C-alpha cells in the first residue's frame, strides 16, 4: 500500500503542478505558489522512489537551506544585483518568500535527474571518479540555470514576482543573477554528489518509464509558458535551445531499460552495433591512460592526425577571427571562408574515418545540394528563412545570389551538429545507421536544433556589425525573425534525415575501429569553439550569456557521454568508477 502511494504521488502532484503552472500567467499568486509546492512534493516523492529517502532528504536539506541563506544575503546586500521580491509569492522570511526554497529544491532535483538520465541512463546516475563528479556537477548547474535563463524575464516582466531595481543587460536582468545561479547550483550539486558516494544505494524496484520521465516533464513544463507568454518577445526563443538538448536526451533514455549502478568498465551500449565491451587491461591492449591520447600509426592514423591538426587550427583561428580588435587575424590573413573550409575538411575527415568514404561523400553531396537550394529559394522568395539578401562580405556568389562559402558552412557545421546529436541519443555517430524511422527522424531533428543553436548566437552578429546579409523585414531576435530559425531547423533536419534514409541503400561496409575516441571529442570541441568566441564578440551583449547555454550544454553532454562510452579505448579518466 505504501509503495503504491509513493509511486502515485509524483504523478498526481506533477499533474497538479502542470495545471497550476499553465494557468498562472498574470492570474495572481495562488497558481504560482500552488505549482511550486506541487512540483516540490512531486520531486521529493519521486526522489524517495528513485534514490531512497536518505539521499532525497540530504538533497532537500542542501537544496533549500543553502539557497535560502544566499538569497537572504543577496536581497540584503545586492550581492548579485539589487532586487526585492513582491507580495505575489506569498509570505516572506528575511525578505525571501517561503516558497522560494521549495522552488530551489525542485530545480536542483529535476536538474540532477535530467542530467543523470542524459548521461548515465538512470535517475540515480552512475558511480563516478572525483574529476567526473566535478564536471557533471558543473554541467548540472548549467542545466539548472538554463531554467532561469528562460524563465526569469517572464517572472519579472509578466508575473512581477520580483523587481530588479537597477535593471541589467539581459532583458533588464543583470548577468550577476545567472552567475549566482550557476554558483549556488554548483555548490549544492557538488556537495550532494560527493556525499552520495559515501552512502549505499538502497535496493529499490525498477521504475516504469512513465514514472522515470516525471522530472523530465517538470523540466519541460518550466519552458512551456515562456514560449507562449514571456516578454520581451525575443525571450520566447530561448526554451527550445536552452532546455531542449538535455530534455530530449533524458526523455529518450527514460523509456529505455533502467540500469542499476554499474561497475567499471561500463557495459556496452546495447544500441550501438559497433562498440563492444572490451575493457582495458586485456593482453596486448594499451593502458587506459594511453589509449585516449596516444597517436596510433596503424590504419587511419594519417586521418586521425589531420583531424587533430585541423581541429586545433579551427579552435585557435576562429577565436582570432572573432578577436579582430587585436589585429592578429588580419596579420595572418585569416577569414571566415578559410576557417569554414578548414572545418569542412575536419568534418569530411571524421565522416570518412567513422562512417566510410561513401557515406561521407553522400552526406557532403546532400548537405551542399539541399542547403544551396534552400538558400537560393530563400533569397529569391523569402519563404524559407524570411526576407533577406546577401551583401558582398562573404565573397563570390553562386548564380549571383548565394555566396559559395554558405553551403560549405552548412556541411562544415551540420556534420559536427549531427555528431553531437548522435552521441547524445544513441552513443556514437556509427550507431545512427539502420535505426527505426522515428529514431532517425529524432536524430535528424536534434541535429537541426544543434545547428540552429549556433545561428541563434551567430546571426545577430553576421547580419548586424559584420553586415554579411541584411534582413529586409527585421524580426524579433535582435533584428532576426523567428521565421529564420524555423527554416534553419527544418532545412538542416531535412539534410540529416535524407542522409540517414539514403544511406539505407548503401552497403554498410565495416570500418576499421580505432583505439581511441578523441577524434570525436575533437570535432565536438571544434563545434563548441563556435560559442566560445561569442563570449568575446557576441552582439548584442545578450548573446554572450545565451551562448554558454544553447551550445555549451549540448557540447558538455556530448563530451561527457562520449568519454563514458565503452569502446576499444578502455576506461577513460572520466568514466564512472567502481561501486562501493
C-alpha positions, 0 to 999 in steps of 0.5 A, a space after each residue: 500500500 505504501 509503495 503504491 502511494 509513493 509511486 502515485 504521488 509524483 504523478 498526481 502532484 506533477 499533474 497538479 503542478 502542470 495545471 497550476 503552472 499553465 494557468 498562472 500567467 498574470 492570474 495572481 499568486 495562488 497558481 504560482 505558489 500552488 505549482 511550486 509546492 506541487 512540483 516540490 512534493 512531486 520531486 521529493 516523492 519521486 526522489 524517495 522512489 528513485 534514490 531512497 529517502 536518505 539521499 532525497 532528504 540530504 538533497 532537500 536539506 542542501 537544496 533549500 537551506 543553502 539557497 535560502 541563506 544566499 538569497 537572504 544575503 543577496 536581497 540584503 546586500 545586492 550581492 548579485 544585483 539589487 532586487 526585492 521580491 513582491 507580495 505575489 509569492 506569498 509570505 516572506 522570511 528575511 525578505 525571501 518568500 517561503 516558497 522560494 526554497 521549495 522552488 530551489 529544491 525542485 530545480 536542483 532535483 529535476 536538474 540532477 535527474 535530467 542530467 543523470 538520465 542524459 548521461 548515465 541512463 538512470 535517475 540515480 546516475 552512475 558511480 563516478 571518479 572525483 574529476 567526473 563528479 566535478 564536471 557533471 556537477 558543473 554541467 548540472 548547474 548549467 542545466 539548472 540555470 538554463 531554467 532561469 535563463 528562460 524563465 526569469 524575464 517572464 517572472 519579472 516582466 509578466 508575473 512581477 514576482 520580483 523587481 530588479 531595481 537597477 535593471 541589467 543587460 539581459 532583458 533588464 536582468 543583470 548577468 550577476 543573477 545567472 552567475 549566482 545561479 550557476 554558483 549556488 547550483 554548483 555548490 549544492 550539486 557538488 556537495 550532494 554528489 560527493 556525499 552520495 558516494 559515501 552512502 549505499 544505494 538502497 535496493 529499490 524496484 525498477 521504475 516504469 518509464 512513465 514514472 522515470 520521465 516525471 522530472 523530465 516533464 517538470 523540466 519541460 513544463 518550466 519552458 512551456 509558458 515562456 514560449 507562449 507568454 514571456 516578454 520581451 518577445 525575443 525571450 520566447 526563443 530561448 526554451 527550445 535551445 536552452 532546455 531542449 538538448 538535455 530534455 530530449 536526451 533524458 526523455 529518450 533514455 527514460 523509456 529505455 531499460 533502467 540500469 542499476 549502478 554499474 561497475 567499471 568498465 561500463 557495459 556496452 551500449 546495447 544500441 550501438 552495433 559497433 562498440 563492444 565491451 572490451 575493457 582495458 587491461 586485456 593482453 596486448 591492449 594499451 593502458 587506459 591512460 594511453 589509449 585516449 591520447 596516444 597517436 596510433 600509426 596503424 590504419 587511419 592514423 594519417 586521418 586521425 592526425 589531420 583531424 587533430 591538426 585541423 581541429 586545433 587550427 579551427 579552435 585557435 583561428 576562429 577565436 582570432 577571427 572573432 578577436 579582430 580588435 587585436 589585429 592578429 587575424 588580419 596579420 595572418 590573413 585569416 577569414 571566415 571562408 578559410 576557417 569554414 573550409 578548414 572545418 569542412 575538411 575536419 568534418 569530411 575527415 571524421 565522416 570518412 574515418 567513422 562512417 566510410 568514404 561513401 557515406 561521407 561523400 553522400 552526406 557532403 553531396 546532400 548537405 551542399 545540394 539541399 542547403 544551396 537550394 534552400 538558400 537560393 529559394 530563400 533569397 529569391 522568395 523569402 519563404 524559407 528563412 524570411 526576407 533577406 539578401 546577401 551583401 558582398 562580405 562573404 565573397 563570390 556568389 553562386 548564380 549571383 545570389 548565394 555566396 559559395 562559402 554558405 553551403 560549405 558552412 552548412 556541411 562544415 557545421 551540420 556534420 559536427 551538429 549531427 555528431 553531437 546529436 548522435 552521441 547524445 541519443 544513441 552513443 556514437 555517430 556509427 550507431 545512427 545507421 539502420 535505426 527505426 524511422 522515428 529514431 532517425 527522424 529524432 536524430 535528424 531533428 536534434 541535429 537541426 536544433 544543434 545547428 540552429 543553436 549556433 545561428 541563434 548566437 551567430 546571426 545577430 552578429 553576421 547580419 548586424 556589425 559584420 553586415 554579411 546579409 541584411 534582413 529586409 523585414 527585421 524580426 524579433 531576435 535582435 533584428 532576426 525573425 523567428 521565421 529564420 530559425 524555423 527554416 534553419 531547423 527544418 532545412 538542416 533536419 531535412 539534410 540529416 534525415 535524407 542522409 540517414 534514409 539514403 544511406 539505407 541503400 548503401 552497403 554498410 561496409 565495416 570500418 576499421 575501429 580505432 583505439 581511441 575516441 578523441 577524434 570525436 571529442 575533437 570535432 565536438 570541441 571544434 563545434 563548441 569553439 563556435 560559442 566560445 568566441 561569442 563570449 568575446 564578440 557576441 552582439 548584442 551583449 545578450 548573446 554572450 550569456 545565451 551562448 554558454 547555454 544553447 551550445 555549451 550544454 549540448 557540447 558538455 553532454 556530448 563530451 561527457 557521454 562520449 568519454 563514458 562510452 565503452 569502446 576499444 579505448 578502455 576506461 577513460 579518466 572520466 568514466 564512472 568508477 567502481 561501486 562501493 
